[in-house]
Amino acid sequence: MLLLSVNLFLNTLRMSKSVAVIGAGIGGLAIAIRLSLKGYQVTIFEKNSYAGGKLNQIEKDGFRFDTGPSLLTLPESVIELFELAKKDYRDYLEFTKLSSTCKYFYSDGTEINAYSEPEKFAEEIAEKTSDKKSDVLMFLDSNKRKYQLTSEIFIFNSLHKIKNYFKKEVINGIINIKDVDVFRTMNQANSTLFHDKKTIQIFNRYATYNGSNPYKAPATLNIISHLEHNEGAYIAKGGMYSIIKSLLDLCNQLSIKIEYNSNIEEIVTKNNKVIGLKIDNKIKEFNTVVNNMDVINTYKKLLPNYKVPNYLTNQEGSSSALIFYWSINRNFPKLDLHNILFSDNYKKEFDYIFTEKEIYKDPTVYIYISSKYNKSDAPDGMENWFVMINTPYNEDQDWDKLIDQSRKNIIKKINSFLKVDIEQNIISEEILDPRSIETKTSSYRGSLYGNSSNSKFSAFLRHPNFSNKIKGLFFCGGSVHPGGGIPLALASAKIVSQMFDKNH
Ligand SMILES: Cc1cc2nc3c(=O)[nH]c(=O)nc-3n(C[C@H](O)[C@H](O)[C@H](O)COP(=O)(O)OP(=O)(O)OC[C@H]3O[C@@H](n4cnc5c(N)ncnc54)[C@H](O)[C@@H]3O)c2cc1C
């Protein structure tokens, strides 16, 4: 009898210190590291045979492509994980701050270098457009203030814990709500200050960094240009995927178990408490689960007894993408690491994406060439092109037809902007589209960033980092608070880990 009680006690103790994480996206890896450092025994279940989720890579015939994220801001959110583990991140990763974050091309032949350094960038805008250097500097300064007023409220703390509303940063944000610029759209704010369509287009583009529409999203999102120009944009040696590799090394050193090819079929609950995970029709016992899978698909597929909250499905999803990974058999000195070939009608492009749910015939084309920085990403004299356009999320459009048409439109545009016949230089091709994004990562409808920020209330309508219905269930990653993109997915993991201090 005594032995049975001791065994029961030990089992309860073991269960209370063990945590399951669903998904090895960057958010899943980060929460696993944070909880392991707090003494929890962590097991990650990943449905794919690889980690990283949207942050992945393709290696093919001497070419390497990052398949998802290409630009990193706030690298300190990655570095912090190594610091917590008392490791020097430089033993795992090397970040370089970019001197120019993007090269912009327009159909009239204008080229604008978005230098990271604000003064130089403002001078470039003043030289190439009718806008003033002082206005650019004032704009970047005001965006810095917006960031200072909002980041503690909207990014680094839970919006769903009442006590956070009494913090001095929140009260300060509320007092200065006018400077947060939540009541105008990005486009309204940007076209009030700037006069030149080219400048407005550059700053409106930042809405796409979380899959939103600048003609609907609040001007608060202008904080993104602050991060890129005042704080800096970075590239990692070995490409973006090296971030995942370094986190996997850290997981390994912390003895975090990662079970690949493990598709979780259900989060099993009893009396509104987590009791385990169903996998291959068997139940593995856990009373604490952190879910890194897209939140809407989690409700739809893993929680059969719970309805997707209406506030989630009533929000507009973020945009998706169509990406061609082209092995190119020559060099293009005119192109930089990040390049944008702008549409002539930006408004129409967004109307197509968010209203028509189609792809505009003159899309803005983004070309990321990591081999400009990582020479080993392509054979000598060649380049690895990641060619992306923003698209609507998947609503069962005729994607094969859309891909075929868009490929032709993209090639026509590249040929006219770069004065080439690019088809001649493509030696191989891979494609990612909204359907395959959903299949590979379980992202609802293939949206890149969960729900969009197309309404001034969006920040308040993201799913919390915990379930208020199911005890023992937590959420991290780009589809929940504070939102999509690497730094925010990492911030969500930090918020969840702080909840463990209190809950356990
Ligand atoms: C094309 C593209 C470009 C992007 N560009 C940028 C950029 O430049 N900068 C930036 O910061 N961000 C960018 N992003 C967004 C960024 O990639 C994401 O916000 C971030 O990677 C999301 O991480 P996550 O933690 O939410 O997990 P995800 O990457 O969504 O991973 C979730 C993981 O869960 C696993 N999973 C799902 N369901 C199950 C299940 N039932 N059982 C087990 N495992 C499961 C999936 O296989 C996956 O590995 C881009 C995304 C894409 C796709």
The ligand as an SDF file (V2000), in Angstrom:
LIG
                    3D

 53 58  0  0  0  0  0  0  0  0999 V2000
    7.1890   32.8410  -46.9910 C   0  0  0  0  0  0  0  0  0  0  0  0
    7.3100   33.4220  -45.6030 C   0  0  0  0  0  0  0  0  0  0  0  0
    8.0540   34.5770  -45.4040 C   0  0  0  0  0  0  0  0  0  0  0  0
    8.1870   35.1160  -44.1250 C   0  0  0  0  0  0  0  0  0  0  0  0
    9.0110   36.2040  -43.9390 N   0  0  0  0  0  0  0  0  0  0  0  0
    9.3060   36.6040  -42.6780 C   0  0  0  0  0  0  0  0  0  0  0  0
   10.3830   37.5200  -42.4390 C   0  0  0  0  0  0  0  0  0  0  0  0
   11.0720   37.9520  -43.3660 O   0  0  0  0  0  0  0  0  0  0  0  0
   10.6410   37.8810  -41.1470 N   0  0  0  0  0  0  0  0  0  0  0  0
    9.9300   37.3730  -40.0960 C   0  0  0  0  0  0  0  0  0  0  0  0
   10.2210   37.7270  -38.9380 O   0  0  0  0  0  0  0  0  0  0  0  0
    8.9240   36.4820  -40.3030 N   0  0  0  0  0  0  0  0  0  0  0  0
    8.6130   36.0750  -41.5540 C   0  0  0  0  0  0  0  0  0  0  0  0
    7.6600   35.1120  -41.7660 N   0  0  0  0  0  0  0  0  0  0  0  0
    6.8210   34.6710  -40.6370 C   0  0  0  0  0  0  0  0  0  0  0  0
    7.5440   33.7040  -39.7170 C   0  0  0  0  0  0  0  0  0  0  0  0
    8.0820   32.6640  -40.4890 O   0  0  0  0  0  0  0  0  0  0  0  0
    6.5630   33.1170  -38.7340 C   0  0  0  0  0  0  0  0  0  0  0  0
    5.8430   34.1380  -38.0500 O   0  0  0  0  0  0  0  0  0  0  0  0
    7.2550   32.2590  -37.6720 C   0  0  0  0  0  0  0  0  0  0  0  0
    8.2450   31.4520  -38.2330 O   0  0  0  0  0  0  0  0  0  0  0  0
    6.1550   31.4300  -37.0320 C   0  0  0  0  0  0  0  0  0  0  0  0
    6.7050   30.5750  -36.0930 O   0  0  0  0  0  0  0  0  0  0  0  0
    5.7820   29.6910  -35.1680 P   0  0  0  0  0  0  0  0  0  0  0  0
    6.5040   29.4880  -33.8940 O   0  0  0  0  0  0  0  0  0  0  0  0
    4.4160   30.2590  -35.0830 O   0  0  0  0  0  0  0  0  0  0  0  0
    5.6910   28.2650  -35.8410 O   0  0  0  0  0  0  0  0  0  0  0  0
    5.4460   27.7150  -37.3160 P   0  0  0  0  0  0  0  0  0  0  0  0
    6.6150   28.0620  -38.1440 O   0  0  0  0  0  0  0  0  0  0  0  0
    4.0990   28.0370  -37.7980 O   0  0  0  0  0  0  0  0  0  0  0  0
    5.5560   26.1680  -36.9960 O   0  0  0  0  0  0  0  0  0  0  0  0
    4.5390   25.4160  -36.3950 C   0  0  0  0  0  0  0  0  0  0  0  0
    5.0710   24.0050  -36.2770 C   0  0  0  0  0  0  0  0  0  0  0  0
    4.0680   23.1780  -35.7200 O   0  0  0  0  0  0  0  0  0  0  0  0
    4.0800   21.9340  -36.4150 C   0  0  0  0  0  0  0  0  0  0  0  0
    2.7450   21.3370  -36.2570 N   0  0  0  0  0  0  0  0  0  0  0  0
    1.5860   21.8510  -36.7060 C   0  0  0  0  0  0  0  0  0  0  0  0
    0.5570   21.0370  -36.3900 N   0  0  0  0  0  0  0  0  0  0  0  0
    1.0870   19.9730  -35.7130 C   0  0  0  0  0  0  0  0  0  0  0  0
    0.5360   18.8060  -35.1170 C   0  0  0  0  0  0  0  0  0  0  0  0
   -0.7720   18.5460  -35.1530 N   0  0  0  0  0  0  0  0  0  0  0  0
    1.3820   17.9570  -34.5140 N   0  0  0  0  0  0  0  0  0  0  0  0
    2.7230   18.1950  -34.4630 C   0  0  0  0  0  0  0  0  0  0  0  0
    3.2990   19.2910  -35.0140 N   0  0  0  0  0  0  0  0  0  0  0  0
    2.4930   20.1750  -35.6280 C   0  0  0  0  0  0  0  0  0  0  0  0
    4.3640   22.3360  -37.8540 C   0  0  0  0  0  0  0  0  0  0  0  0
    4.8050   21.2590  -38.6300 O   0  0  0  0  0  0  0  0  0  0  0  0
    5.4310   23.3920  -37.6450 C   0  0  0  0  0  0  0  0  0  0  0  0
    6.7230   22.8480  -37.5820 O   0  0  0  0  0  0  0  0  0  0  0  0
    7.5090   34.5240  -43.0340 C   0  0  0  0  0  0  0  0  0  0  0  0
    6.7640   33.3590  -43.2330 C   0  0  0  0  0  0  0  0  0  0  0  0
    6.6830   32.7880  -44.4920 C   0  0  0  0  0  0  0  0  0  0  0  0
    5.9290   31.4920  -44.6750 C   0  0  0  0  0  0  0  0  0  0  0  0
  1  2  1  0
  2  3  1  0
  2 52  2  0
  3  4  2  0
  4  5  1  0
  4 50  1  0
  5  6  2  0
  6  7  1  0
  6 13  1  0
  7  8  2  0
  7  9  1  0
  9 10  1  0
 10 11  2  0
 10 12  1  0
 12 13  2  0
 13 14  1  0
 14 15  1  0
 14 50  1  0
 15 16  1  0
 16 17  1  0
 16 18  1  0
 18 19  1  0
 18 20  1  0
 20 21  1  0
 20 22  1  0
 22 23  1  0
 23 24  1  0
 24 25  2  0
 24 26  1  0
 24 27  1  0
 27 28  1  0
 28 29  2  0
 28 30  1  0
 28 31  1  0
 31 32  1  0
 32 33  1  0
 33 34  1  0
 33 48  1  0
 34 35  1  0
 35 36  1  0
 35 46  1  0
 36 37  1  0
 36 45  1  0
 37 38  2  0
 38 39  1  0
 39 40  1  0
 39 45  2  0
 40 41  1  0
 40 42  2  0
 42 43  1  0
 43 44  2  0
 44 45  1  0
 46 47  1  0
 46 48  1  0
 48 49  1  0
 50 51  2  0
 51 52  1  0
 52 53  1  0
M  END
$$$$
